[in-house]
Protein backbone atom coordinates (compact mmCIF):
# COMPACT_ATOMS: atom_id res chain seq x y z
CA UNK A 1 0.00 0.00 0.00
CA UNK A 2 1.08 3.56 -0.65
CA UNK A 3 0.68 6.66 1.47
CA UNK A 4 -0.23 10.22 0.63
CA UNK A 5 -2.48 13.14 1.45
CA UNK A 6 -5.85 14.50 0.44
CA UNK A 7 -7.00 18.12 0.14
CA UNK A 8 -10.76 18.37 -0.14
CA UNK A 9 -12.80 21.56 -0.41
CA UNK A 10 -16.06 21.47 1.52
CA UNK A 11 -18.29 24.46 2.21
CA UNK A 12 -15.53 26.86 1.16
CA UNK A 13 -12.95 25.34 3.52
CA UNK A 14 -10.02 23.07 2.59
CA UNK A 15 -9.48 19.92 4.67
CA UNK A 16 -6.19 18.06 4.68
CA UNK A 17 -6.09 14.39 5.57
CA UNK A 18 -3.22 11.91 5.42
CA UNK A 19 -3.71 8.30 4.41
CA UNK A 20 -1.44 5.28 4.46
CA UNK A 21 -3.35 2.68 2.49
CA UNK A 22 -3.77 3.60 -1.18
CA UNK A 23 -3.89 1.13 -4.06
CA UNK A 24 -2.98 2.72 -7.41
CA UNK A 25 -2.70 1.35 -10.94
CA UNK A 26 -3.40 2.55 -14.47
CA UNK A 27 -6.87 1.03 -14.03
CA UNK A 28 -7.88 2.22 -10.55
CA UNK A 29 -7.25 4.31 -7.45
CA UNK A 30 -8.61 3.19 -4.08
CA UNK A 31 -7.92 5.01 -0.82
CA UNK A 32 -9.31 4.92 2.69
CA UNK A 33 -9.01 7.89 5.01
CA UNK A 34 -10.35 9.08 8.32
CA UNK A 35 -12.59 12.16 8.28
CA UNK A 36 -14.20 13.54 11.43
CA UNK A 37 -13.97 10.16 13.15
CA UNK A 38 -15.50 8.36 10.19
CA UNK A 39 -13.93 6.17 7.49
CA UNK A 40 -14.24 7.31 3.87
CA UNK A 41 -13.52 4.90 1.01
CA UNK A 42 -12.77 6.37 -2.44
CA UNK A 43 -12.95 3.92 -5.35
CA UNK A 44 -12.24 4.93 -8.96
CA UNK A 45 -11.63 3.28 -12.32
CA UNK A 46 -9.85 4.40 -15.48
CA UNK A 47 -9.66 3.12 -19.04
CA UNK A 48 -6.63 5.22 -20.04
CA UNK A 49 -4.61 5.78 -16.84
CA UNK A 50 -5.28 9.54 -16.98
CA UNK A 51 -8.97 10.11 -16.28
CA UNK A 52 -10.45 8.42 -13.24
CA UNK A 53 -14.11 8.28 -12.29
CA UNK A 54 -15.83 6.68 -9.34
CA UNK A 55 -17.38 7.35 -5.97
CA UNK A 56 -16.70 7.83 -2.30
CA UNK A 57 -18.61 6.28 0.54
CA UNK A 58 -18.80 6.96 4.22
CA UNK A 59 -19.70 4.23 6.67
CA UNK A 60 -22.74 2.17 5.87
CA UNK A 61 -25.99 4.08 6.31
CA UNK A 62 -24.57 7.54 5.68
CA UNK A 63 -26.20 9.89 3.20
CA UNK A 64 -22.90 11.65 2.42
CA UNK A 65 -21.88 9.51 -0.54
CA UNK A 66 -21.06 10.96 -3.94
CA UNK A 67 -19.30 10.83 -7.29
CA UNK A 68 -15.72 11.84 -8.07
CA UNK A 69 -13.84 12.77 -11.24
CA UNK A 70 -10.03 13.11 -11.42
CA UNK A 71 -7.24 13.76 -13.89
CA UNK A 72 -3.94 12.05 -13.02
CA UNK A 73 -0.56 13.81 -13.23
CA UNK A 74 2.55 11.67 -12.79
CA UNK A 75 5.79 13.03 -11.34
CA UNK A 76 9.09 11.69 -10.05
CA UNK A 77 7.92 11.61 -6.41
CA UNK A 78 4.39 10.36 -6.98
CA UNK A 79 1.04 10.96 -8.63
CA UNK A 80 -1.33 13.87 -8.17
CA UNK A 81 -5.05 13.56 -8.86
CA UNK A 82 -6.94 16.80 -9.43
CA UNK A 83 -10.70 16.76 -9.69
CA UNK A 84 -14.01 17.28 -8.01
CA UNK A 85 -16.62 15.56 -5.90
CA UNK A 86 -20.38 16.00 -5.97
CA UNK A 87 -23.36 14.66 -4.10
CA UNK A 88 -26.94 14.17 -5.20
CA UNK A 89 -28.09 17.19 -3.17
CA UNK A 90 -25.99 19.44 -5.49
CA UNK A 91 -23.15 19.87 -2.96
CA UNK A 92 -19.80 19.85 -4.72
CA UNK A 93 -16.19 20.89 -4.36
CA UNK A 94 -12.65 20.36 -5.51
CA UNK A 95 -10.46 17.45 -4.44
CA UNK A 96 -6.70 17.01 -4.79
CA UNK A 97 -4.98 13.75 -3.87
CA UNK A 98 -1.24 13.09 -3.81
CA UNK A 99 -0.09 9.47 -3.77
CA UNK A 100 3.63 9.06 -3.02
CA UNK A 101 5.84 6.55 -4.82
CA UNK A 102 6.49 3.32 -2.93
CA UNK A 103 9.82 3.24 -1.15
C-alpha positions, 0 to 999 in steps of 0.5 A, spaced: 500 500 500 502 507 498 501 513 502 499 520 501 495 526 502 488 528 500 486 536 500 478 536 499 474 543 499 467 542 503 463 548 504 468 553 502 474 550 507 479 546 505 481 539 509 487 536 509 487 528 511 493 523 510 492 516 508 497 510 508 493 505 504 492 507 497 492 502 491 494 505 485 494 502 478 493 505 471 486 502 471 484 504 478 485 508 485 482 506 491 484 510 498 481 509 505 481 515 510 479 518 516 474 524 516 471 527 522 472 520 526 469 516 520 472 512 514 471 514 507 472 509 502 474 512 495 474 507 489 475 509 482 476 506 475 480 508 469 480 506 461 486 510 459 490 511 466 489 519 466 482 520 467 479 516 473 471 516 475 468 513 481 465 514 488 466 515 495 462 512 501 462 513 508 460 508 513 454 504 511 448 508 512 450 515 511 447 519 506 454 523 504 456 519 498 457 521 492 461 521 485 468 523 483 472 525 477 479 526 477 485 527 472 492 524 473 498 527 473 505 523 474 511 526 477 518 523 479 515 523 487 508 520 486 502 521 482 497 527 483 489 527 482 486 533 481 478 533 480 471 534 483 466 531 488 459 532 488 453 529 491 446 528 489 443 534 493 448 538 489 453 539 494 460 539 490 467 541 491 474 540 488 479 534 491 486 534 490 490 527 492 497 526 492 499 518 492 507 518 493 511 513 490 512 506 494 519 506 497 
